[in-house]
Amino acid sequence: MFILTKIADLVQIPPSQFEQHSRIAIENNINAKYSNRVIQKIGLCICMFDLLWASEGLIGHGTGLVNVNVEFRMIVFRPFKGETLFGRISSSTPEGLNIRTEFFEDIFVPYKELPESTEFDHNEQSWIWVLEDDERMHYDKNEMVRFQVIDEVWNDQMPETVEDEDMENAKKVSPYSIQGTMMKEGLGVCLWWD
């Protein structure tokens, strides 16, 4: 679920942070720049793990900023295909289930990845798994579920043209989302299997 990724970058430390120890100032700037951001084909950055290397600081002409080349490792959320995760149902639509974890909300289980004989109840806005003996198992909102990762979807956030309409559309699409399945035994609402 979590991986370490090595990143090289230039960090700029403003004069207001000069009283801090240089290592702390570098770490704060790296976390401010990367934490809670998605790097394409890498994943969702959580926080800096460790600082591997830092150059001598060079003061920029006219700005007063200290430029430091750094190499560091970042903790990144990127589950692998086939990994089983826990989450809570945030909403149900006729297309499938939207699931969230404590820090990630873009998980989707399409209706084709729910068990056979599962149907959508439009009145309750929820999915129901109908068993052979006519027993009905509900996928209720905020219910803890177990699902398996089957795919990940990456969306580039840069619009092709710079029109206001395209900028709004780019903001609505998540840069990184996960698709899951609940077709196998043991997957689905956790209360069913306890």
Buried (B, 14 or more C-beta within 10 A) or exposed (E): BEBEBEBEEEBEBEEEBEEEEBEEBBBBBBBEEBBEEBBEEBBBBBEBBEBEEBEEBEEEEEEEBBBBBBEBBBBBBBBEEEBBBEBBBEEBEEEBBBBBBEEBEBBBBBBEBBBEEBEBEEEEEBBBBBEEEEEEBBBBBEBEBBBBBBEBEEEEEEBEEEEEEEEEEBEEEBBBBBBBBBBEEEBBBEEBEE
